[in-house]
Amino acid sequence: MPAAPARLVVLVSGAGTNLQALLDACADPAYGAAVVAVGADREGIEGLARADRAGIPTFVVRLTDHDSRDAWDRELTDRVASYEPDLVVLAGFMKLVGSSYLPVLGRRTVNTHPALSPSFPGMQGPQDALDYGVKVTGCTLFVVDDGVDTGAIVAQRAVPVEDDDTVETLHERIKVAERAMLVETVGRMAREGWTVDGRRVRLGG
């Protein structure tokens, strides 16, 4: 009998284009994964609507509904863990997880960054790449830790910087590479497994 699909929980904060790419990939049984829940930190976003249209359970954990960031982090941890995920994907999720989340789910959680880590961490990766004048930038998939875009690297894709690039044109090409990297790598993690050894992430047995 084939192995059961890996259980994915995807967290979003906006339009959910990376979520949609994963949903499309999961439609093929050979992909080896299924999105079992989609969570968000705010209501009324397209990412949640995409999940609803696909018949996938959703949940929202809003920071403003909690007395502290720690309380929010504890509820997020409990909600995500309740779906027993094999892998959690932060797909445009605009909050940092914290001290409750990381010991429980950290090594099973990945996030993307629109630059080649460790270069240009933070929210302005494409802008910082242009300002610095690099000729190549790209995107990174990493295991979430307690830093900002500092986790162990799972995969990277290079994107050339063109002479006439704006932040918008460069970021759009990075997003295309990011979606392809995310779908390919999450599929491999689901089918083959992975190990984290310090700063090294190895896919497969």
N, C-alpha and C positions, 0 to 999 in steps of 0.2 A: 504494500500500500504506500502511496506517496505521503511524504511528511506533510503535516498540517501547515498552512501558510503562516508565516511569521505575523504576529499581531503588531500593527502600527497604530500609535496615537500621534496625531499631528496637531500642533498648536499654531494658531494663526492670530494676526492682529489686523489684517487688511483684506486685500482682494483675493488672496489665496491662489495665485497662479501656480506656485510650486505645489500646493495641495492638489490642484487639478491635474498637474502632470503626474503626480503619484497615483491619483485615482484612475487616470487613464491607463497607467502601467499595470495597476493591480487588476484591471479587467481581464488581463491575460493570466490564466491559471499557472502558466509556466513562470511567471514573474516570481512567485513564491511568497507573496505578502498580501495582506488585506488590511485596509484601514478600518479599525474597529471603533474609533471615536475621534472627534475633532473638538478641540477646546480652544477658547479664546479669552482674552482679557477685556473684551468689550462687546456690547450687543450691536446688532444691526449691520454687520459687515458682510461683504460678499463671500468671504471665506466660509462663514457659517451657512450662507445660502447654498453654496456649492455642496456642502455636506448634506444639507436637508434634501436637495434635489436627488442626491445619490442614495438617500435612505439610510444615512449613517448617523448614529447618535451624536449629539452635540452637548457641550456644557460651557458655561461662562463663569469665570472667577474674576470679578472686578476688584481692583485694588481699593477703590473708593468705598467698597462695602465692608472693609476690614479696619480694625483699629490700628493695625501696624503692618509694616511690610512682612514681618515674621509670620503674623497670623494669615496673611494672604498666601505666603509661601507654603505654610502647613496645609491649607485647604487645597491649593493647587496640587501638592504632592499626593494628598489623599484621593483627589478626584482622578488624577492620571493613573495612580497605582491601582485603583479599583477596576480598571480595564485590563489589568495583567499584561501590559505591553512587553513584547520582546525588544522593541525599539521605539523611541520617541523622537519625532522630527520637529524641530522648531523651524517652521516655514514662514518666515517673516514675523515671528513672534517678538514683540518689541519690549519685552521685560526680561530682566536678568533673574534667573532662578537662584535660590539661596541655600542657607545652611540646613533647612529641613529637606529640601528636594535632593540636593547633591548626594548625600550618603545613600539614599534609597534608589535613585534613578539616574544619577549623573553618568555612570559608565555605560548606560543604555540610551543616552540622549545625544543627538547630533544637531549641529546648527551650521548655517552657511555664512560666509563673509565675502563681500564683493572686492576682494583684493587677495594677493598671494601672501598669506601670513608667513612670517610675523610682521610684514610690512603693513603700514597704514591701518591699524586697528580703529574701531569705533564706527560712527555713523557715516563718515564722509570719505569712504575708501576711494571711489572714483575721482572725486574732487582732489583728494590728497595726491593721488597718482598723477593727475594732470599737473598740479601745482609743482610737484617735484621734478617733472620732466622725464619720467621713466618711459622706456620704449615698449615694455611688456608689463602688463598687470594681469588680473585674472580673478579667480574665485577659489575659495577653500571650503571644504567640509571638515568639521572638527568635532571631537568629543567635548561636550560642554564641561567646563570646570568653573572655579570661582573668580576667574578673571574676565576681561573683555576681549573676546576673540583670541584667547591664549591657549585653548585646549589642544590636545594631541591631534595631529593632522591625519585625517582619513584619506582624503583625496584632494587634488588640485587640478585646475585647468588654466592654461595660459591664454591670454587675450592680448593681441598686439594693440598698441596705442597708435592711432593714425595722426598725421600732422594736423588734420583739420577737425579732429575730434572736439566735441563739446562734452560737458559732463553728461548730458542727456544721451548723446549717441554712444559714448563709451559705456555708460551704465546699461544701456539696452543690450549691447553685445555681451556684456558680462552676464546679464540675466539669462540670455539664451544659453550661454555656456554653463551657467549655474544649474539651470533646470536639467540639462542633459547629464551633468555630473551627478546631481542628486539622484535622479532616477536610476542611472546605471549603478551607482555605488550602494544605494539602499537595497536594490535588488540583490547585489552580490552579498551584502551583509545578511539579508534574509535567507538566501539560499545556502551560503557557505559558512556563515558565522564569522566572528572576529575576536581578536584578543587585543587588550591594551597593556603594554609593558612600558611603563614610564612614558616617554615621549613618542614611542613607536606604536602604531596601530597596524596589525596584520590581518588581512582578510583571508578566510579559508582556514583549513585545519592545520 
